Amino acid sequence: MNVNYNLVEANSASLIIVSQSGNNSTGTYNVDLNATQTTINLINYLPGLYTIALIVNGEVVDSETLIKQ
């Protein structure tokens, strides 16, 4: 899955994936501060609902819901 992002004045940034389905699947991915896209492999994630949050300088700046089938 490709994730697009736009970082402005970022000293650190990461993507966090958290399950909303209670299956304990989570992941944290560091992102390149000079890029605008990263690819995340979801093969090890169980089907269900997930929240993907973009954390910049320690604060959530954006989030979206992902449905993994």
Secondary structure, DSSP 8 states (H G I E B T S, - for coil): -EEE---SS-S-EEEEEEESSSS--EEEEE--TT-SEEE---TTS-SEEEEEEEEETTEEEEEEEEEE-
